[in-house]
């Protein structure tokens, strides 16, 4: 499944749980070698809730802006997990500020 298909599924999500499950499924399809291509600070950790996912998306976007660290894998992941997913219900948007302690 291409990134565009995943983005369509993300736009159709109706709850935090659906978004988190989609993010986990998207990342789970990556091989260990593909994950290793990401900067160390952008390798996925546990995503237990919306705050974790929002912080991870924020970290990806921040790292992507550093031109020396930008890789095609990072761009792919950052484009799938924007800091504020457009398909997420307005009443349940992710928090804007990141939570400390996530790696």
Phi and psi in radians as a Rosetta constraint file:
Dihedral C 1 N 2 CA 2 C 2 CIRCULARHARMONIC -1.384 0.35
Dihedral N 2 CA 2 C 2 N 3 CIRCULARHARMONIC 2.929 0.35
Dihedral C 2 N 3 CA 3 C 3 CIRCULARHARMONIC -1.033 0.35
Dihedral N 3 CA 3 C 3 N 4 CIRCULARHARMONIC -0.657 0.35
Dihedral C 3 N 4 CA 4 C 4 CIRCULARHARMONIC -1.045 0.35
Dihedral N 4 CA 4 C 4 N 5 CIRCULARHARMONIC -0.717 0.35
Dihedral C 4 N 5 CA 5 C 5 CIRCULARHARMONIC -1.125 0.35
Dihedral N 5 CA 5 C 5 N 6 CIRCULARHARMONIC -0.724 0.35
Dihedral C 5 N 6 CA 6 C 6 CIRCULARHARMONIC -1.120 0.35
Dihedral N 6 CA 6 C 6 N 7 CIRCULARHARMONIC -0.691 0.35
Dihedral C 6 N 7 CA 7 C 7 CIRCULARHARMONIC -1.108 0.35
Dihedral N 7 CA 7 C 7 N 8 CIRCULARHARMONIC -0.662 0.35
Dihedral C 7 N 8 CA 8 C 8 CIRCULARHARMONIC -1.094 0.35
Dihedral N 8 CA 8 C 8 N 9 CIRCULARHARMONIC -0.736 0.35
Dihedral C 8 N 9 CA 9 C 9 CIRCULARHARMONIC -1.112 0.35
Dihedral N 9 CA 9 C 9 N 10 CIRCULARHARMONIC -0.690 0.35
Dihedral C 9 N 10 CA 10 C 10 CIRCULARHARMONIC -1.112 0.35
Dihedral N 10 CA 10 C 10 N 11 CIRCULARHARMONIC -0.746 0.35
Dihedral C 10 N 11 CA 11 C 11 CIRCULARHARMONIC -1.114 0.35
Dihedral N 11 CA 11 C 11 N 12 CIRCULARHARMONIC -0.468 0.35
Dihedral C 11 N 12 CA 12 C 12 CIRCULARHARMONIC -1.509 0.35
Dihedral N 12 CA 12 C 12 N 13 CIRCULARHARMONIC -0.037 0.35
Dihedral C 12 N 13 CA 13 C 13 CIRCULARHARMONIC -1.210 0.35
Dihedral N 13 CA 13 C 13 N 14 CIRCULARHARMONIC 2.480 0.35
Dihedral C 13 N 14 CA 14 C 14 CIRCULARHARMONIC -2.019 0.35
Dihedral N 14 CA 14 C 14 N 15 CIRCULARHARMONIC -0.004 0.35
Dihedral C 14 N 15 CA 15 C 15 CIRCULARHARMONIC -2.636 0.35
Dihedral N 15 CA 15 C 15 N 16 CIRCULARHARMONIC 2.847 0.35
Dihedral C 15 N 16 CA 16 C 16 CIRCULARHARMONIC -0.928 0.35
Dihedral N 16 CA 16 C 16 N 17 CIRCULARHARMONIC -0.819 0.35
Dihedral C 16 N 17 CA 17 C 17 CIRCULARHARMONIC -1.037 0.35
Dihedral N 17 CA 17 C 17 N 18 CIRCULARHARMONIC -0.745 0.35
Dihedral C 17 N 18 CA 18 C 18 CIRCULARHARMONIC -1.099 0.35
Dihedral N 18 CA 18 C 18 N 19 CIRCULARHARMONIC -0.754 0.35
Dihedral C 18 N 19 CA 19 C 19 CIRCULARHARMONIC -1.114 0.35
Dihedral N 19 CA 19 C 19 N 20 CIRCULARHARMONIC -0.788 0.35
Dihedral C 19 N 20 CA 20 C 20 CIRCULARHARMONIC -1.118 0.35
Dihedral N 20 CA 20 C 20 N 21 CIRCULARHARMONIC -0.768 0.35
Dihedral C 20 N 21 CA 21 C 21 CIRCULARHARMONIC -1.087 0.35
Dihedral N 21 CA 21 C 21 N 22 CIRCULARHARMONIC -0.725 0.35
Dihedral C 21 N 22 CA 22 C 22 CIRCULARHARMONIC -1.109 0.35
Dihedral N 22 CA 22 C 22 N 23 CIRCULARHARMONIC -0.744 0.35
Dihedral C 22 N 23 CA 23 C 23 CIRCULARHARMONIC -1.069 0.35
Dihedral N 23 CA 23 C 23 N 24 CIRCULARHARMONIC -0.782 0.35
Dihedral C 23 N 24 CA 24 C 24 CIRCULARHARMONIC -1.075 0.35
Dihedral N 24 CA 24 C 24 N 25 CIRCULARHARMONIC -0.768 0.35
Dihedral C 24 N 25 CA 25 C 25 CIRCULARHARMONIC -1.122 0.35
Dihedral N 25 CA 25 C 25 N 26 CIRCULARHARMONIC -0.718 0.35
Dihedral C 25 N 26 CA 26 C 26 CIRCULARHARMONIC -1.075 0.35
Dihedral N 26 CA 26 C 26 N 27 CIRCULARHARMONIC -0.823 0.35
Dihedral C 26 N 27 CA 27 C 27 CIRCULARHARMONIC -1.198 0.35
Dihedral N 27 CA 27 C 27 N 28 CIRCULARHARMONIC -0.610 0.35
Dihedral C 27 N 28 CA 28 C 28 CIRCULARHARMONIC -1.100 0.35
Dihedral N 28 CA 28 C 28 N 29 CIRCULARHARMONIC -0.402 0.35
Dihedral C 28 N 29 CA 29 C 29 CIRCULARHARMONIC -1.373 0.35
Dihedral N 29 CA 29 C 29 N 30 CIRCULARHARMONIC -0.175 0.35
Dihedral C 29 N 30 CA 30 C 30 CIRCULARHARMONIC -1.393 0.35
Dihedral N 30 CA 30 C 30 N 31 CIRCULARHARMONIC 2.463 0.35
Dihedral C 30 N 31 CA 31 C 31 CIRCULARHARMONIC -1.392 0.35
Dihedral N 31 CA 31 C 31 N 32 CIRCULARHARMONIC 2.817 0.35
Dihedral C 31 N 32 CA 32 C 32 CIRCULARHARMONIC -0.980 0.35
Dihedral N 32 CA 32 C 32 N 33 CIRCULARHARMONIC -0.627 0.35
Dihedral C 32 N 33 CA 33 C 33 CIRCULARHARMONIC -1.139 0.35
Dihedral N 33 CA 33 C 33 N 34 CIRCULARHARMONIC -0.678 0.35
Dihedral C 33 N 34 CA 34 C 34 CIRCULARHARMONIC -1.190 0.35
Dihedral N 34 CA 34 C 34 N 35 CIRCULARHARMONIC -0.711 0.35
Dihedral C 34 N 35 CA 35 C 35 CIRCULARHARMONIC -1.089 0.35
Dihedral N 35 CA 35 C 35 N 36 CIRCULARHARMONIC -0.679 0.35
Dihedral C 35 N 36 CA 36 C 36 CIRCULARHARMONIC -1.131 0.35
Dihedral N 36 CA 36 C 36 N 37 CIRCULARHARMONIC -0.377 0.35
Dihedral C 36 N 37 CA 37 C 37 CIRCULARHARMONIC -1.274 0.35
Dihedral N 37 CA 37 C 37 N 38 CIRCULARHARMONIC -0.303 0.35
Dihedral C 37 N 38 CA 38 C 38 CIRCULARHARMONIC -1.319 0.35
Dihedral N 38 CA 38 C 38 N 39 CIRCULARHARMONIC 2.599 0.35
Dihedral C 38 N 39 CA 39 C 39 CIRCULARHARMONIC -0.988 0.35
Dihedral N 39 CA 39 C 39 N 40 CIRCULARHARMONIC 2.550 0.35
Dihedral C 39 N 40 CA 40 C 40 CIRCULARHARMONIC -0.929 0.35
Dihedral N 40 CA 40 C 40 N 41 CIRCULARHARMONIC -0.667 0.35
Dihedral C 40 N 41 CA 41 C 41 CIRCULARHARMONIC -1.226 0.35
Dihedral N 41 CA 41 C 41 N 42 CIRCULARHARMONIC -0.173 0.35
Dihedral C 41 N 42 CA 42 C 42 CIRCULARHARMONIC -1.949 0.35
Dihedral N 42 CA 42 C 42 N 43 CIRCULARHARMONIC 0.162 0.35
Dihedral C 42 N 43 CA 43 C 43 CIRCULARHARMONIC -1.322 0.35
Dihedral N 43 CA 43 C 43 N 44 CIRCULARHARMONIC 2.357 0.35
Dihedral C 43 N 44 CA 44 C 44 CIRCULARHARMONIC -1.136 0.35
Dihedral N 44 CA 44 C 44 N 45 CIRCULARHARMONIC 2.495 0.35
Dihedral C 44 N 45 CA 45 C 45 CIRCULARHARMONIC -1.996 0.35
Dihedral N 45 CA 45 C 45 N 46 CIRCULARHARMONIC -2.812 0.35
Dihedral C 45 N 46 CA 46 C 46 CIRCULARHARMONIC -1.249 0.35
Dihedral N 46 CA 46 C 46 N 47 CIRCULARHARMONIC 2.448 0.35
Dihedral C 46 N 47 CA 47 C 47 CIRCULARHARMONIC -2.129 0.35
Dihedral N 47 CA 47 C 47 N 48 CIRCULARHARMONIC 1.658 0.35
Dihedral C 47 N 48 CA 48 C 48 CIRCULARHARMONIC -1.563 0.35
Dihedral N 48 CA 48 C 48 N 49 CIRCULARHARMONIC -0.432 0.35
Dihedral C 48 N 49 CA 49 C 49 CIRCULARHARMONIC -2.716 0.35
Dihedral N 49 CA 49 C 49 N 50 CIRCULARHARMONIC -3.099 0.35
Dihedral C 49 N 50 CA 50 C 50 CIRCULARHARMONIC -1.075 0.35
Dihedral N 50 CA 50 C 50 N 51 CIRCULARHARMONIC -0.643 0.35
Dihedral C 50 N 51 CA 51 C 51 CIRCULARHARMONIC -1.091 0.35
Dihedral N 51 CA 51 C 51 N 52 CIRCULARHARMONIC -0.758 0.35
Dihedral C 51 N 52 CA 52 C 52 CIRCULARHARMONIC -1.065 0.35
Dihedral N 52 CA 52 C 52 N 53 CIRCULARHARMONIC -0.782 0.35
Dihedral C 52 N 53 CA 53 C 53 CIRCULARHARMONIC -1.163 0.35
Dihedral N 53 CA 53 C 53 N 54 CIRCULARHARMONIC -0.733 0.35
Dihedral C 53 N 54 CA 54 C 54 CIRCULARHARMONIC -1.109 0.35
Dihedral N 54 CA 54 C 54 N 55 CIRCULARHARMONIC -0.731 0.35
Dihedral C 54 N 55 CA 55 C 55 CIRCULARHARMONIC -1.133 0.35
Dihedral N 55 CA 55 C 55 N 56 CIRCULARHARMONIC -0.717 0.35
Dihedral C 55 N 56 CA 56 C 56 CIRCULARHARMONIC -1.106 0.35
Dihedral N 56 CA 56 C 56 N 57 CIRCULARHARMONIC -0.783 0.35
Dihedral C 56 N 57 CA 57 C 57 CIRCULARHARMONIC -1.067 0.35
Dihedral N 57 CA 57 C 57 N 58 CIRCULARHARMONIC -0.695 0.35
Dihedral C 57 N 58 CA 58 C 58 CIRCULARHARMONIC -1.106 0.35
Dihedral N 58 CA 58 C 58 N 59 CIRCULARHARMONIC -0.770 0.35
Dihedral C 58 N 59 CA 59 C 59 CIRCULARHARMONIC -1.108 0.35
Dihedral N 59 CA 59 C 59 N 60 CIRCULARHARMONIC -0.689 0.35
Dihedral C 59 N 60 CA 60 C 60 CIRCULARHARMONIC -1.106 0.35
Dihedral N 60 CA 60 C 60 N 61 CIRCULARHARMONIC -0.820 0.35
Dihedral C 60 N 61 CA 61 C 61 CIRCULARHARMONIC -1.096 0.35
Dihedral N 61 CA 61 C 61 N 62 CIRCULARHARMONIC -0.721 0.35
Dihedral C 61 N 62 CA 62 C 62 CIRCULARHARMONIC -1.096 0.35
Dihedral N 62 CA 62 C 62 N 63 CIRCULARHARMONIC -0.801 0.35
Dihedral C 62 N 63 CA 63 C 63 CIRCULARHARMONIC -1.187 0.35
Dihedral N 63 CA 63 C 63 N 64 CIRCULARHARMONIC -0.616 0.35
Dihedral C 63 N 64 CA 64 C 64 CIRCULARHARMONIC -1.106 0.35
Dihedral N 64 CA 64 C 64 N 65 CIRCULARHARMONIC -0.519 0.35
Dihedral C 64 N 65 CA 65 C 65 CIRCULARHARMONIC -1.258 0.35
Dihedral N 65 CA 65 C 65 N 66 CIRCULARHARMONIC -0.275 0.35
Dihedral C 65 N 66 CA 66 C 66 CIRCULARHARMONIC -1.479 0.35
Dihedral N 66 CA 66 C 66 N 67 CIRCULARHARMONIC 1.831 0.35
Dihedral C 66 N 67 CA 67 C 67 CIRCULARHARMONIC -1.019 0.35
Dihedral N 67 CA 67 C 67 N 68 CIRCULARHARMONIC -0.615 0.35
Dihedral C 67 N 68 CA 68 C 68 CIRCULARHARMONIC -1.175 0.35
Dihedral N 68 CA 68 C 68 N 69 CIRCULARHARMONIC -0.490 0.35
Dihedral C 68 N 69 CA 69 C 69 CIRCULARHARMONIC -1.661 0.35
Dihedral N 69 CA 69 C 69 N 70 CIRCULARHARMONIC -0.126 0.35
Dihedral C 69 N 70 CA 70 C 70 CIRCULARHARMONIC -1.296 0.35
Dihedral N 70 CA 70 C 70 N 71 CIRCULARHARMONIC 2.191 0.35
Dihedral C 70 N 71 CA 71 C 71 CIRCULARHARMONIC -2.181 0.35
Dihedral N 71 CA 71 C 71 N 72 CIRCULARHARMONIC 2.889 0.35
Dihedral C 71 N 72 CA 72 C 72 CIRCULARHARMONIC -1.106 0.35
Dihedral N 72 CA 72 C 72 N 73 CIRCULARHARMONIC -0.607 0.35
Dihedral C 72 N 73 CA 73 C 73 CIRCULARHARMONIC -1.131 0.35
Dihedral N 73 CA 73 C 73 N 74 CIRCULARHARMONIC -0.751 0.35
Dihedral C 73 N 74 CA 74 C 74 CIRCULARHARMONIC -1.083 0.35
Dihedral N 74 CA 74 C 74 N 75 CIRCULARHARMONIC -0.770 0.35
Dihedral C 74 N 75 CA 75 C 75 CIRCULARHARMONIC -1.077 0.35
Dihedral N 75 CA 75 C 75 N 76 CIRCULARHARMONIC -0.747 0.35
Dihedral C 75 N 76 CA 76 C 76 CIRCULARHARMONIC -1.060 0.35
Dihedral N 76 CA 76 C 76 N 77 CIRCULARHARMONIC -0.851 0.35
Dihedral C 76 N 77 CA 77 C 77 CIRCULARHARMONIC -1.174 0.35
Dihedral N 77 CA 77 C 77 N 78 CIRCULARHARMONIC -0.736 0.35
Dihedral C 77 N 78 CA 78 C 78 CIRCULARHARMONIC -1.134 0.35
Dihedral N 78 CA 78 C 78 N 79 CIRCULARHARMONIC -0.612 0.35
Dihedral C 78 N 79 CA 79 C 79 CIRCULARHARMONIC -1.266 0.35
Dihedral N 79 CA 79 C 79 N 80 CIRCULARHARMONIC -0.500 0.35
Dihedral C 79 N 80 CA 80 C 80 CIRCULARHARMONIC -1.340 0.35
Dihedral N 80 CA 80 C 80 N 81 CIRCULARHARMONIC -0.618 0.35
Dihedral C 80 N 81 CA 81 C 81 CIRCULARHARMONIC -1.981 0.35
Dihedral N 81 CA 81 C 81 N 82 CIRCULARHARMONIC 1.185 0.35
Dihedral C 81 N 82 CA 82 C 82 CIRCULARHARMONIC -1.134 0.35
Dihedral N 82 CA 82 C 82 N 83 CIRCULARHARMONIC 2.658 0.35
Dihedral C 82 N 83 CA 83 C 83 CIRCULARHARMONIC -0.931 0.35
Dihedral N 83 CA 83 C 83 N 84 CIRCULARHARMONIC -0.520 0.35
Dihedral C 83 N 84 CA 84 C 84 CIRCULARHARMONIC -2.301 0.35
Dihedral N 84 CA 84 C 84 N 85 CIRCULARHARMONIC 1.540 0.35
Dihedral C 84 N 85 CA 85 C 85 CIRCULARHARMONIC -0.947 0.35
Dihedral N 85 CA 85 C 85 N 86 CIRCULARHARMONIC 2.255 0.35
Dihedral C 85 N 86 CA 86 C 86 CIRCULARHARMONIC -1.180 0.35
Dihedral N 86 CA 86 C 86 N 87 CIRCULARHARMONIC -0.420 0.35
Dihedral C 86 N 87 CA 87 C 87 CIRCULARHARMONIC -1.552 0.35
Dihedral N 87 CA 87 C 87 N 88 CIRCULARHARMONIC 0.018 0.35
Dihedral C 87 N 88 CA 88 C 88 CIRCULARHARMONIC -1.368 0.35
Dihedral N 88 CA 88 C 88 N 89 CIRCULARHARMONIC 2.409 0.35
Dihedral C 88 N 89 CA 89 C 89 CIRCULARHARMONIC -0.959 0.35
Dihedral N 89 CA 89 C 89 N 90 CIRCULARHARMONIC 2.319 0.35
Dihedral C 89 N 90 CA 90 C 90 CIRCULARHARMONIC -0.990 0.35
Dihedral N 90 CA 90 C 90 N 91 CIRCULARHARMONIC -0.633 0.35
Dihedral C 90 N 91 CA 91 C 91 CIRCULARHARMONIC -1.264 0.35
Dihedral N 91 CA 91 C 91 N 92 CIRCULARHARMONIC -0.211 0.35
Dihedral C 91 N 92 CA 92 C 92 CIRCULARHARMONIC -2.247 0.35
Dihedral N 92 CA 92 C 92 N 93 CIRCULARHARMONIC 0.641 0.35
Dihedral C 92 N 93 CA 93 C 93 CIRCULARHARMONIC -1.071 0.35
Dihedral N 93 CA 93 C 93 N 94 CIRCULARHARMONIC 2.653 0.35
Dihedral C 93 N 94 CA 94 C 94 CIRCULARHARMONIC -1.130 0.35
Dihedral N 94 CA 94 C 94 N 95 CIRCULARHARMONIC 2.670 0.35
Dihedral C 94 N 95 CA 95 C 95 CIRCULARHARMONIC -1.111 0.35
Dihedral N 95 CA 95 C 95 N 96 CIRCULARHARMONIC 2.640 0.35
Dihedral C 95 N 96 CA 96 C 96 CIRCULARHARMONIC -1.430 0.35
Dihedral N 96 CA 96 C 96 N 97 CIRCULARHARMONIC -0.576 0.35
Dihedral C 96 N 97 CA 97 C 97 CIRCULARHARMONIC -1.683 0.35
Dihedral N 97 CA 97 C 97 N 98 CIRCULARHARMONIC 2.437 0.35
Dihedral C 97 N 98 CA 98 C 98 CIRCULARHARMONIC -1.291 0.35
Dihedral N 98 CA 98 C 98 N 99 CIRCULARHARMONIC 2.679 0.35
Dihedral C 98 N 99 CA 99 C 99 CIRCULARHARMONIC -1.615 0.35
Dihedral N 99 CA 99 C 99 N 100 CIRCULARHARMONIC 2.367 0.35
Dihedral C 99 N 100 CA 100 C 100 CIRCULARHARMONIC -1.336 0.35
Dihedral N 100 CA 100 C 100 N 101 CIRCULARHARMONIC 2.735 0.35
Dihedral C 100 N 101 CA 101 C 101 CIRCULARHARMONIC 1.637 0.35
Dihedral N 101 CA 101 C 101 N 102 CIRCULARHARMONIC 0.048 0.35
Dihedral C 101 N 102 CA 102 C 102 CIRCULARHARMONIC -1.610 0.35
Dihedral N 102 CA 102 C 102 N 103 CIRCULARHARMONIC 2.324 0.35
